[in-house]
Amino acid sequence: MAGLSAEDLSDLRESVGTHRPDRRLTPIEVAVMAKEWEKSQNLDQLCAEVGLKDTSVLRKLISLLSLLAAVKKRCNWGEEMMAA
């Protein structure tokens, strides 16, 4: 499983492809796991594991990893950004 445990995959399934407010992982945590998976396996395989149609969502999440650390801290699912 390319460095991802069964628990990691379960957490990913509960965090992507859903609009539930109580997701287990943040977008950044999903991105880190997807990037780790991509080191040794194809993202298409991860999409199949977590129930996504294609890699577009995972690729967008991986792109978050290039953000500044202060911005990454504020990334969350569907929340409006408020002035600090």
N, C-alpha and C positions, 0 to 999 in steps of 0.2 A: 504493500500500500504506500510506497514511496515516502516513508517517514511519517505518515499520518495514521494514527491509531483508529480503531473502530469508534472510539469515543469522539475523536476529532471529526470523523466523517458524519457521525450522528449530529454533532453540533453544527456542522456545515449545512446538513439537510434542514435543520431547524432555523437556519439563519438566512438562507438564500431562497429565492423563488417563492416567497411568501410576503404577505403584507401585515403579518401579525406584529403587534407592538412589543411583544415579549420575546424577542429573538435572543438566542444564547450568546452570539458573538457580535462584536462591533464590525462595521465595514472594514476597518483596518486589520482586525484579527482575521477576517475572512481572506483579505488580500494577502496577508503573510502566509496563511496556509496554502492558498492557491499557488503562490510563488514557489513555496517549498515543493509542492507537488510537481510543478512544471520543471523543476530541476532534473527530474528523472523520468517523468511520464507526460503524456499528452494531455492538455486541458480538456479535450473532448472526452477522455476517459473519466476525468473528475466530474464533468457535467453529467455523464451517464450515472455516476455514483450518487449524485445529489439531486438528480431529477430536473436538470436544466436542459432546454432545447439546444442551446448552442453556447459558445464561449464568450459572447458579447458582454454579459453581466460580469463574469469573472475578469475579463480583460479591463473593463472600466474600473473595477475595484482594485486591481493590481496597479493601475495608473495612479491611484491615490498614494501609493508608497513614495512617489516623487515629491509630494507636498512637504512643506516645512513642518517640523515637529509640532510647532504651536498650532498649526492648522489641523494636523492629523488628530490632535487631542480633541478637537471639536467635531469631528466626523461622527455622525450617528444616523440611524435609519429614520428618514422622514421628519426630522426635527428642524424647525426654523433656526437659523443662526441669529443669535441675539448679541447685541453689543456687550462686550465684557465689562 
